[in-house]
Amino acid sequence: MSTTLVPHASSPFSKSLSVEFYPAVDDYVYVASRINSSAEGSTASTYGSYFFVIINVISFPAYLWISNHFFAGTAVFLINVALIIFFIPTVNKSRYKEYYEQLIGKREKHIAKVELSNEGLRYTHDQAETFYLWGKFKTIEESTESIFFFYEGYGFGVRKSGFAYIEQQVGFLEFAKRSLAVAQANGIVS
């Protein structure tokens, strides 16, 4: 795994940054969670689940409080809030993880390569190569372990473990964000 700064073939003044890393299922889980949370749900099942949550979190404890079962109402309320805040997101995340481990678990053993240039981003993995113009991306995010590139309906992560030095990681991220900002400022959308 290495990070290099090399001249890009299209222009003597442009540069190309690249990093090699082992992809992680956790990155696919993060991308799926982010995309799922940003998707608007307006189906009958979504409204039904909201109704169920309101009944369980508010109405049932309120009924218990009005019926002079203050301790039971408070306990039910706290349990329901804990389930909503901690349990449900954890279950959803574990389901994503199980899905991606079955789908692409073996891909974690193959090195991926991401190259940034002034024109865009090249992603090479599993004998496949994809090129994205900077205008394709909507946002770039960073976590403690990865740098994420999001485009319409999907995204992918670049593991920070592929960088030998923090300076390379910072330069890579700054170059990517600057390139995206230039594409968005110039109205370049692909």
C-alpha positions as CSV (number, residue, x, y, z in Angstrom):
1,M,0.0,0.0,0.0
2,S,1.5,3.3,-1.0
3,T,0.7,6.9,-1.8
4,T,2.5,8.7,-4.6
5,L,2.6,12.1,-6.2
6,V,3.3,11.8,-9.9
7,P,2.8,14.0,-12.9
8,H,-0.4,13.4,-14.8
9,A,-0.1,12.5,-18.5
10,S,-2.6,15.1,-19.8
11,S,-0.8,18.2,-18.6
12,P,2.7,18.9,-17.4
13,F,1.2,21.3,-14.8
14,S,-1.4,19.1,-13.4
15,K,-0.8,16.5,-10.7
16,S,-2.1,13.1,-9.7
17,L,-2.4,11.7,-6.2
18,S,-3.0,8.0,-5.6
19,V,-3.5,5.7,-2.7
20,E,-3.7,1.9,-2.4
21,F,-5.7,0.3,0.4
22,Y,-7.8,-2.7,1.3
23,P,-11.5,-1.9,1.1
24,A,-13.6,-2.5,4.3
25,V,-17.2,-3.7,4.7
26,D,-17.6,-1.0,7.3
27,D,-17.2,1.6,4.6
28,Y,-20.0,0.1,2.5
29,V,-22.1,0.0,5.7
30,Y,-21.5,3.7,6.4
31,V,-22.3,4.6,2.8
32,A,-25.6,2.6,2.9
33,S,-26.6,4.1,6.2
34,R,-25.9,7.6,5.0
35,I,-27.8,7.1,1.8
36,N,-30.7,5.4,3.6
37,S,-31.0,8.2,6.1
38,S,-31.0,10.9,3.4
39,A,-33.7,9.1,1.3
40,E,-37.2,10.4,1.8
41,G,-39.7,7.8,2.9
42,S,-43.3,8.6,2.2
43,T,-44.7,5.2,1.9
44,A,-47.7,3.9,4.0
45,S,-45.3,1.6,5.9
46,T,-43.2,4.6,6.9
47,Y,-46.2,6.5,8.2
48,G,-47.4,3.3,9.9
49,S,-44.1,3.0,11.7
50,Y,-44.3,6.6,12.8
51,F,-47.8,6.0,14.2
52,F,-46.6,2.9,16.0
53,V,-43.6,4.8,17.6
54,I,-45.9,7.7,18.7
55,I,-48.3,5.3,20.3
56,N,-45.6,3.3,22.1
57,V,-43.4,6.3,23.2
58,I,-46.0,8.9,24.1
59,S,-49.5,7.5,24.3
60,F,-49.0,4.3,26.2
61,P,-46.8,5.9,28.9
62,A,-49.3,8.8,29.1
63,Y,-52.1,6.4,29.7
64,L,-50.1,4.7,32.5
65,W,-49.3,8.1,34.1
66,I,-53.0,9.2,33.9
67,S,-54.0,5.8,35.5
68,N,-51.7,6.5,38.4
69,H,-49.0,4.1,37.3
70,F,-46.2,6.7,37.3
71,F,-43.3,4.2,37.8
72,A,-44.6,1.9,35.0
73,G,-45.3,4.8,32.6
74,T,-41.8,6.2,33.2
75,A,-40.2,2.8,32.8
76,V,-42.0,2.1,29.5
77,F,-41.2,5.6,28.2
78,L,-37.5,5.2,29.0
79,I,-37.3,1.7,27.5
80,N,-39.0,2.9,24.3
81,V,-36.7,5.9,24.0
82,A,-33.6,3.7,24.5
83,L,-34.9,1.3,21.8
84,I,-35.4,4.2,19.3
85,I,-32.0,5.8,20.0
86,F,-29.8,2.8,20.5
87,F,-31.3,-0.5,19.5
88,I,-33.0,0.1,16.2
89,P,-30.0,1.9,14.6
90,T,-27.7,-0.8,15.8
91,V,-29.9,-3.5,14.4
92,N,-30.1,-1.7,11.0
93,K,-26.3,-1.3,10.9
94,S,-25.7,-5.0,11.7
95,R,-28.1,-6.0,8.9
96,Y,-26.2,-3.8,6.5
97,K,-23.0,-5.3,7.7
98,E,-24.3,-8.9,7.3
99,Y,-25.5,-8.0,3.8
100,Y,-22.2,-6.5,2.6
101,E,-20.2,-9.3,4.2
102,Q,-22.1,-11.8,2.1
103,L,-22.0,-9.6,-1.0
104,I,-18.5,-8.4,-1.0
105,G,-16.7,-9.9,2.0
106,K,-13.9,-11.4,-0.2
107,R,-13.2,-8.1,-1.8
108,E,-11.6,-6.9,1.4
109,K,-8.6,-9.1,0.5
110,H,-7.9,-7.4,-2.8
111,I,-6.1,-4.0,-3.0
112,A,-8.0,-1.1,-4.4
113,K,-6.4,2.0,-5.9
114,V,-7.8,5.5,-6.1
115,E,-6.1,8.1,-8.2
116,L,-7.1,11.8,-8.1
117,S,-6.3,14.1,-11.0
118,N,-7.5,17.5,-12.0
119,E,-10.0,15.9,-14.3
120,G,-11.5,13.4,-11.8
121,L,-11.1,10.3,-9.8
122,R,-10.1,6.8,-11.0
123,Y,-11.1,3.8,-8.8
124,T,-9.5,0.5,-9.6
125,H,-10.4,-2.7,-7.8
126,D,-11.0,-6.4,-8.7
127,Q,-9.8,-6.0,-12.3
128,A,-12.3,-3.2,-12.9
129,E,-11.7,0.5,-13.4
130,T,-14.1,3.3,-13.1
131,F,-13.5,7.0,-13.8
132,Y,-15.6,9.8,-12.2
133,L,-15.5,13.4,-13.3
134,W,-15.4,15.8,-10.3
135,G,-18.8,17.1,-11.3
136,K,-20.3,13.6,-10.6
137,F,-19.7,14.0,-6.8
138,K,-22.1,15.7,-4.5
139,T,-20.0,15.7,-1.3
140,I,-16.9,14.4,0.3
141,E,-17.0,13.3,3.9
142,E,-14.4,12.1,6.4
143,S,-14.5,9.7,9.3
144,T,-11.8,8.6,11.6
145,E,-11.0,5.6,9.3
146,S,-12.0,6.7,5.8
147,I,-12.6,9.4,3.3
148,F,-16.0,9.1,1.6
149,F,-16.9,10.2,-1.9
150,F,-20.7,10.5,-2.4
151,Y,-22.5,10.8,-5.8
152,E,-26.1,10.4,-6.8
153,G,-27.5,7.4,-4.9
154,Y,-24.2,5.9,-3.9
155,G,-20.7,6.4,-2.7
156,F,-17.5,4.6,-1.7
157,G,-14.8,4.9,0.9
158,V,-11.0,5.3,0.8
159,R,-9.3,3.8,3.8
160,K,-6.9,6.1,5.6
161,S,-4.8,3.1,6.4
162,G,-3.4,3.3,2.9
163,F,-1.6,6.5,3.6
164,A,2.0,6.2,4.9
165,Y,1.9,9.7,6.5
166,I,-0.7,12.0,7.8
167,E,0.5,14.7,5.4
168,Q,-0.3,12.5,2.5
169,Q,-3.8,11.9,3.8
170,V,-4.4,15.6,4.4
171,G,-3.0,16.5,1.0
172,F,-5.2,13.9,-0.7
173,L,-8.4,15.2,1.1
174,E,-7.6,18.8,0.4
175,F,-6.9,18.1,-3.3
176,A,-10.2,16.2,-3.5
177,K,-12.3,18.9,-1.8
178,R,-10.6,21.7,-3.8
179,S,-11.2,19.8,-7.1
180,L,-14.9,19.2,-6.1
181,A,-15.4,22.9,-5.1
182,V,-13.9,24.0,-8.5
183,A,-16.2,21.7,-10.4
184,Q,-19.3,22.8,-8.4
185,A,-18.3,26.5,-8.7
186,N,-18.0,26.1,-12.5
187,G,-21.3,24.3,-12.7
188,I,-19.7,21.2,-14.0
189,V,-22.2,18.4,-13.4
190,S,-22.0,15.0,-15.1
